[in-house]
Amino acid sequence: MALLICMVVGTAVFILGIHQFQIRPLIPHLDSLRQGKNTYLVVGIFAGILFPETESQYRAFDTVRYGFLNIGLIWFGLLLGLECSLRQLRKAQWYMVGGQIASAGFIVSFAILSILASGSILFLHLGLVSNLSLATLLCTCFVLSTRFPEPALRWRGRPTPPTPDPTPNLPTHNMIALCLLTFGFPFFASNLTTTVGSFSFVGGFGLMTLIAGLGFLAGSCLDFALRTHRDPANGMATTCCILIFFAGLGQTLALPVLSVGFISGAWLINTTVAKRALLEALSRVDSVVTPLFYLFVGTLIGGYGGGVFALWPPLLPLVAMILIVRTMGRTLGYSVSQYFWRVPEKWRDTLELSARPLGPLSVALAVQALFLLDLDHNTLIAGLITSTILSQITLFPPHDTTPIHRIASIPKD
C-alpha cells in the first residue's frame, strides 16, 4: 500500500513538474541534469529504497534488473558504433581528427599515470579483490568519455553558444574510449581462457578474436533483420531480440558487452542501405531504453539487497580524483593539440572543453565495471556515477551574459 501511494504521489509531482517547466524554464545547472536523464536516476534511487525486499520478489526483480542493465550496455555501444560511418569520417578534415587523436593520447597517458600513482592510496579502499589493471583501464576510458551531442542550454533566458570543438559532429573521444576498452580488455582480463562449445579462446588475441567475432556476427544479424523486415516496427522488434541474445551471450562469457555493441554498430552503419530510417527508428527506441537504464541503475544504488552499496570515506576522494585527473588531462591534451588547429584560442575555451560534462556512455562504462570486476562493495561505481552528475552541473556561462538593448533611430531629413 505504501509503495502504491508513493507511485501515485510521484506521478502527480512529475506531471506538476512538467507543467511548471513549460511555464518557467529551469536554471542551466538543473536543466543540464534533466537533459542528462539524471531525473530518472533519482526516481530509481527512491524506487530502490521503497521496494519491498522479500526474498521471492527481490530475486525476480534482481534478475530483471541485471538483465536490462546488460541490454542497456549493448544498446549504448550500438549507438556509438553507428556514429562510425566511413562516409562521415572521410568528410572530416584529417588534421582535425589527428588533433583529436593526439589530444586523446595525452589524456590517456596522463590518466593512467595519475590513477596508478593513486592506486596504493585510494584503490585499496574501493573493494577491488583483484585486477587493479582492469579497473585502471575502465577508469581511463571513463575519463576520456564525454557527453554527445552537446547539451543545448539557456543561460538567463539566452541560448549558450556552442563549444569551440573542431569536430562537433564526431564523438572522437568516445570512439577512442571504446576502442581502448575493446583492445585493452583482452590483455587485462582476470580470466584469459574462454570456452564456447568445443572451441577454446586462450590469451589476449584469442579473447580479442572472440569479441570481434561476436560483434561482426551481431552486426550481420542486425543488417539481415533490417533488410528482411521493411516495416520499421517489425525491424526494431527483431533488432531488440538480437541485442538481447548477444547481450546475454556476452555476459555469460564475461566479455565487455559495450565492445560487442560498438563493433556491431560500426559494422551495421557501413553495410546497411537504409541509414536514415535506421537512425530515426533507433532514436525513438532510445527515448525509452535510456530512461529505463537510468531507472534500473538508480534502483541498484537505492536498494542493494539490504546491503551497503558504497562506503562514504573513500567515495569523496575518488570523485575528486576522477574530476581533477579528467580536467587536468583534457586541458593538457587540448593545449598540445592547438598545434594541429587554431581553435580554441583562449584559455577560457580550453577550460570549457576540458570541463565538458560526462554523458550516458560514462554511466554505461561505470555500470560495465559491475560485470567485469570482483567488488566487495560498489564504491567505484558510485564514485563514477557521482562524478558524472557533478560534471553535468559544472557549466560555463556565455562570454557575454548581459543582454544588449539596441534602440533603432530614424534619421531626420
BAKE-450997 format. One record per residue (C-alpha): chain; x, y, z. Coordinates in nm, 3 decimals, m for minus. Layout:
BEGIN
  chaine        u        v        w
       A        X        Y        Z
...
***
This chain:
BEGIN
  chaine        u        v        w
       A    0.000    0.000    0.000
       A    0.283    0.239    0.085
       A    0.453    0.166   m0.246
       A    0.129    0.235   m0.437
       A    0.082    0.568   m0.256
       A    0.442    0.669   m0.336
       A    0.387    0.585   m0.703
       A    0.070    0.797   m0.718
       A    0.238    1.088   m0.540
       A    0.544    1.059   m0.760
       A    0.333    1.062   m1.076
       A    0.149    1.373   m0.955
       A    0.477    1.551   m0.877
       A    0.612    1.453   m1.220
       A    0.307    1.595   m1.401
       A    0.321    1.913   m1.193
       A    0.692    1.950   m1.264
       A    0.636    1.918   m1.639
       A    0.363    2.186   m1.620
       A    0.591    2.424   m1.429
       A    0.880    2.357   m1.668
       A    0.664    2.457   m1.964
       A    0.577    2.784   m1.791
       A    0.919    2.868   m1.648
       A    1.242    2.700   m1.770
       A    1.488    2.555   m1.523
       A    1.817    2.715   m1.432
       A    2.103    2.589   m1.654
       A    2.251    2.356   m1.389
       A    1.923    2.173   m1.327
       A    1.845    2.179   m1.699
       A    2.177    2.005   m1.765
       A    2.085    1.732   m1.518
       A    1.745    1.696   m1.683
       A    1.898    1.660   m2.028
       A    2.146    1.409   m1.887
       A    1.850    1.188   m1.778
       A    1.954    1.214   m1.412
       A    1.593    1.270   m1.305
       A    1.526    0.904   m1.385
       A    1.830    0.811   m1.178
       A    1.684    0.991   m0.875
       A    1.345    0.825   m0.929
       A    1.519    0.488   m0.947
       A    1.703    0.553   m0.619
       A    1.377    0.624   m0.437
       A    1.213    0.323   m0.603
       A    1.500    0.103   m0.485
       A    1.469    0.234   m0.130
       A    1.092    0.173   m0.118
       A    1.095   m0.162   m0.300
       A    0.967   m0.443   m0.074
       A    1.266   m0.674   m0.035
       A    1.101   m1.006    0.033
       A    1.313   m1.293   m0.089
       A    1.098   m1.405   m0.381
       A    1.021   m1.054   m0.507
       A    1.382   m0.942   m0.472
       A    1.518   m1.240   m0.668
       A    1.271   m1.187   m0.951
       A    1.339   m0.813   m0.964
       A    1.716   m0.861   m0.941
       A    1.712   m1.094   m1.241
       A    1.516   m0.842   m1.447
       A    1.737   m0.557   m1.330
       A    2.070   m0.714   m1.420
       A    1.931   m0.840   m1.748
       A    1.811   m0.497   m1.854
       A    2.135   m0.330   m1.743
       A    2.322   m0.569   m1.968
       A    2.085   m0.491   m2.257
       A    2.139   m0.119   m2.195
       A    2.515   m0.166   m2.221
       A    2.499   m0.328   m2.564
       A    2.249   m0.060   m2.667
       A    2.482    0.229   m2.581
       A    2.768    0.052   m2.756
       A    2.549    0.009   m3.065
       A    2.452    0.378   m3.070
       A    2.815    0.488   m3.054
       A    2.914    0.238   m3.322
       A    2.650    0.387   m3.552
       A    2.847    0.714   m3.539
       A    3.147    0.542   m3.703
       A    3.029    0.590   m4.059
       A    3.322    0.579   m4.301
       A    3.147    0.829   m4.526
       A    3.121    1.076   m4.239
       A    3.479    1.013   m4.133
       A    3.601    1.089   m4.486
       A    3.424    1.427   m4.476
       A    3.614    1.532   m4.165
       A    3.939    1.716   m4.222
       A    4.236    1.495   m4.145
       A    4.423    1.744   m3.926
       A    4.117    1.792   m3.703
       A    4.077    1.420   m3.646
       A    4.454    1.390   m3.597
       A    4.445    1.665   m3.340
       A    4.166    1.488   m3.154
       A    4.361    1.162   m3.155
       A    4.674    1.339   m3.029
       A    4.467    1.508   m2.759
       A    4.318    1.174   m2.655
       A    4.666    1.022   m2.640
       A    4.782    1.284   m2.390
       A    4.462    1.242   m2.188
       A    4.504    0.865   m2.171
       A    4.872    0.887   m2.073
       A    4.806    1.143   m1.802
       A    4.506    0.949   m1.669
       A    4.691    0.617   m1.649
       A    4.989    0.771   m1.469
       A    4.766    0.959   m1.225
       A    4.542    0.661   m1.148
       A    4.837    0.425   m1.099
       A    5.006    0.681   m0.875
       A    4.699    0.695   m0.651
       A    4.638    0.319   m0.659
       A    4.818    0.234   m0.335
       A    4.642    0.517   m0.150
       A    4.290    0.512   m0.292
       A    4.217    0.193   m0.486
       A    4.292   m0.032   m0.188
       A    3.975    0.104   m0.026
       A    3.738    0.055   m0.322
       A    3.656   m0.311   m0.269
       A    3.872   m0.440   m0.553
       A    3.953   m0.801   m0.475
       A    4.192   m0.833   m0.770
       A    4.283   m0.700   m1.111
       A    4.373   m0.339   m1.044
       A    4.493   m0.304   m1.406
       A    4.143   m0.369   m1.545
       A    3.997   m0.113   m1.303
       A    4.257    0.137   m1.424
       A    4.158    0.066   m1.785
       A    3.788    0.124   m1.710
       A    3.862    0.447   m1.521
       A    4.081    0.569   m1.809
       A    3.800    0.504   m2.060
       A    3.564    0.685   m1.823
       A    3.793    0.989   m1.803
       A    3.817    1.000   m2.182
       A    3.441    0.986   m2.246
       A    3.214    1.288   m2.279
       A    2.853    1.378   m2.346
       A    2.750    1.367   m2.711
       A    2.584    1.560   m2.862
       A    2.647    1.886   m2.683
       A    2.372    1.991   m2.439
       A    2.155    2.282   m2.554
       A    2.107    2.512   m2.254
       A    1.969    2.856   m2.185
       A    2.152    3.094   m1.954
       A    1.933    3.375   m1.815
       A    1.689    3.330   m2.096
       A    1.958    3.330   m2.364
       A    2.093    3.023   m2.551
       A    2.454    2.939   m2.474
       A    2.697    2.948   m2.769
       A    2.833    2.613   m2.891
       A    3.161    2.485   m2.754
       A    3.452    2.553   m2.994
       A    3.501    2.188   m3.086
       A    3.682    2.139   m3.418
       A    3.487    1.818   m3.490
       A    3.137    1.885   m3.349
       A    2.973    1.601   m3.544
       A    3.219    1.329   m3.442
       A    3.233    1.185   m3.088
       A    3.603    1.116   m3.139
       A    3.693    1.075   m2.774
       A    3.401    0.839   m2.711
       A    3.511    0.626   m3.006
       A    3.868    0.615   m2.878
       A    3.742    0.524   m2.529
       A    3.554    0.220   m2.657
       A    3.841    0.122   m2.888
       A    4.069    0.136   m2.584
       A    3.827   m0.085   m2.390
       A    3.791   m0.330   m2.681
       A    4.163   m0.374   m2.745
       A    4.275   m0.340   m2.383
       A    4.032   m0.572   m2.207
       A    4.163   m0.898   m2.361
       A    4.509   m0.831   m2.216
       A    4.394   m0.715   m1.869
       A    4.108   m0.958   m1.805
       A    4.132   m1.174   m1.496
       A    4.042   m1.490   m1.693
       A    4.226   m1.523   m2.025
       A    4.061   m1.852   m2.121
       A    3.706   m1.881   m2.256
       A    3.537   m2.187   m2.396
       A    3.247   m2.171   m2.642
       A    3.124   m2.521   m2.715
       A    3.422   m2.715   m2.844
       A    3.627   m2.401   m2.919
       A    3.872   m2.254   m2.668
       A    3.995   m1.895   m2.686
       A    4.318   m1.855   m2.494
       A    4.516   m1.538   m2.430
       A    4.461   m1.178   m2.527
       A    4.448   m1.234   m2.901
       A    4.202   m1.520   m2.854
       A    3.965   m1.305   m2.649
       A    4.002   m1.019   m2.896
       A    3.908   m1.255   m3.177
       A    3.603   m1.369   m2.981
       A    3.486   m1.012   m2.909
       A    3.535   m0.907   m3.271
       A    3.361   m1.222   m3.395
       A    3.057   m1.164   m3.172
       A    3.043   m0.800   m3.280
       A    3.058   m0.878   m3.651
       A    2.805   m1.160   m3.610
       A    2.564   m0.932   m3.423
       A    2.606   m0.658   m3.687
       A    2.544   m0.907   m3.968
       A    2.230   m1.038   m3.797
       A    2.103   m0.683   m3.746
       A    2.172   m0.597   m4.109
       A    1.990   m0.909   m4.228
       A    1.692   m0.838   m4.000
       A    1.658   m0.478   m4.116
       A    1.684   m0.578   m4.482
       A    1.423   m0.851   m4.438
       A    1.165   m0.651   m4.242
       A    1.057   m0.344   m4.433
       A    0.815   m0.247   m4.159
       A    1.007   m0.034   m3.902
       A    0.813   m0.179   m3.609
       A    0.895   m0.539   m3.704
       A    1.254   m0.444   m3.778
       A    1.300   m0.279   m3.438
       A    1.136   m0.572   m3.260
       A    1.375   m0.816   m3.430
       A    1.667   m0.581   m3.356
       A    1.582   m0.578   m2.985
       A    1.561   m0.958   m2.980
       A    1.902   m0.988   m3.144
       A    2.054   m0.742   m2.896
       A    1.902   m0.932   m2.603
       A    2.056   m1.256   m2.730
       A    2.405   m1.115   m2.778
       A    2.390   m0.921   m2.452
       A    2.316   m1.242   m2.263
       A    2.587   m1.427   m2.454
       A    2.843   m1.158   m2.375
       A    2.750   m1.159   m2.007
       A    2.775   m1.538   m1.992
       A    3.125   m1.529   m2.143
       A    3.229   m1.239   m1.911
       A    3.308   m1.009   m2.204
       A    3.255   m0.630   m2.224
       A    2.911   m0.603   m2.382
       A    2.982   m0.238   m2.465
       A    3.256   m0.351   m2.703
       A    3.033   m0.610   m2.871
       A    2.764   m0.346   m2.932
       A    3.022   m0.096   m3.055
       A    3.164   m0.333   m3.317
       A    2.817   m0.441   m3.431
       A    2.703   m0.079   m3.469
       A    3.013    0.016   m3.669
       A    2.959   m0.285   m3.898
       A    2.587   m0.214   m3.934
       A    2.614    0.155   m4.029
       A    2.866    0.077   m4.304
       A    2.674   m0.216   m4.455
       A    2.303   m0.136   m4.431
       A    2.135    0.068   m4.702
       A    1.851    0.243   m4.514
       A    2.068    0.451   m4.282
       A    1.824    0.737   m4.224
       A    1.531    0.508   m4.147
       A    1.753    0.305   m3.913
       A    1.871    0.608   m3.716
       A    1.520    0.751   m3.688
       A    1.380    0.422   m3.558
       A    1.667    0.379   m3.312
       A    1.619    0.733   m3.179
       A    1.257    0.651   m3.096
       A    1.358    0.333   m2.917
       A    1.638    0.517   m2.737
       A    1.387    0.756   m2.583
       A    1.254    0.452   m2.393
       A    1.572    0.248   m2.333
       A    1.786    0.527   m2.183
       A    1.536    0.636   m1.913
       A    1.475    0.272   m1.816
       A    1.851    0.212   m1.797
       A    1.895    0.509   m1.563
       A    1.594    0.393   m1.362
       A    1.742    0.046   m1.305
       A    2.082    0.197   m1.220
       A    1.905    0.408   m0.959
       A    1.734    0.103   m0.807
       A    2.076   m0.060   m0.787
       A    2.209    0.233   m0.583
       A    1.895    0.279   m0.374
       A    1.838   m0.082   m0.276
       A    2.116   m0.338   m0.297
       A    1.951   m0.630   m0.122
       A    1.970   m0.461    0.215
       A    2.349   m0.435    0.197
       A    2.581   m0.136    0.175
       A    2.623   m0.025   m0.184
       A    2.906    0.225   m0.130
       A    3.133    0.332    0.154
       A    3.142    0.703    0.228
       A    3.509    0.754    0.338
       A    3.674    0.664    0.001
       A    3.383    0.795   m0.210
       A    3.457    1.167   m0.194
       A    3.834    1.128   m0.258
       A    3.752    0.906   m0.557
       A    3.513    1.164   m0.706
       A    3.765    1.444   m0.654
       A    4.045    1.236   m0.810
       A    3.837    1.147   m1.118
       A    3.728    1.506   m1.184
       A    4.074    1.654   m1.124
       A    4.254    1.394   m1.336
       A    3.997    1.434   m1.615
       A    4.014    1.814   m1.618
       A    4.394    1.829   m1.600
       A    4.441    1.559   m1.862
       A    4.194    1.714   m2.106
       A    4.343    2.061   m2.051
       A    4.690    1.925   m2.128
       A    4.562    1.737   m2.430
       A    4.372    2.031   m2.577
       A    4.665    2.265   m2.513
       A    4.902    2.038   m2.702
       A    4.652    1.979   m2.982
       A    4.635    2.353   m3.051
       A    4.938    2.294   m3.273
       A    4.712    2.098   m3.509
       A    4.433    2.358   m3.544
       A    4.371    2.718   m3.442
       A    4.079    2.669   m3.206
       A    4.037    2.712   m2.917
       A    4.236    3.032   m2.900
       A    4.172    3.140   m2.541
       A    4.239    2.970   m2.211
       A    3.871    3.001   m2.124
       A    3.772    2.799   m2.429
       A    4.029    2.534   m2.339
       A    3.893    2.513   m1.984
       A    3.537    2.489   m2.117
       A    3.635    2.200   m2.342
       A    3.817    2.031   m2.052
       A    3.515    2.055   m1.821
       A    3.265    1.931   m2.080
       A    3.004    1.720   m1.900
       A    3.005    1.343   m1.897
       A    2.713    1.162   m2.058
       A    2.528    0.828   m2.090
       A    2.838    0.647   m2.218
       A    3.018    0.745   m1.897
       A    2.738    0.593   m1.688
       A    2.748    0.283   m1.909
       A    3.124    0.247   m1.851
       A    3.064    0.271   m1.476
       A    2.794    0.002   m1.491
       A    3.018   m0.215   m1.712
       A    3.255   m0.245   m1.416
       A    2.974   m0.423   m1.232
       A    3.003   m0.720   m1.469
       A    3.382   m0.727   m1.510
       A    3.531   m0.658   m1.166
       A    3.510   m0.855   m0.842
       A    3.393   m0.596   m0.590
       A    3.322   m0.633   m0.217
       A    3.121   m0.310   m0.240
       A    3.043   m0.082   m0.532
       A    3.214    0.238   m0.420
       A    3.398    0.257   m0.753
       A    3.070    0.253   m0.949
       A    2.903    0.501   m0.713
       A    3.201    0.735   m0.741
       A    3.200    0.726   m1.121
       A    2.826    0.796   m1.139
       A    2.862    1.079   m0.885
       A    3.140    1.226   m1.100
       A    2.904    1.219   m1.397
       A    2.638    1.412   m1.205
       A    2.885    1.673   m1.076
       A    3.033    1.722   m1.422
       A    2.687    1.799   m1.562
       A    2.628    2.085   m1.318
       A    2.971    2.241   m1.383
       A    2.875    2.477   m1.663
       A    3.035    2.790   m1.802
       A    2.814    3.089   m1.882
       A    2.831    3.251   m2.225
       A    3.104    3.505   m2.287
       A    2.855    3.789   m2.262
       A    2.562    3.733   m2.026
       A    2.440    4.092   m2.034
       A    2.155    4.140   m2.282
       A    2.218    4.410   m2.538
       A    1.931    4.651   m2.599
       A    1.954    4.839   m2.926
       A    1.720    5.127   m2.997
       A    1.668    5.195   m3.364
       A    1.655    5.560   m3.458
       A    1.519    5.706   m3.777
       A    1.746    5.972   m3.922
       A    1.585    6.309   m3.974
       A    1.576    6.476   m4.310
***
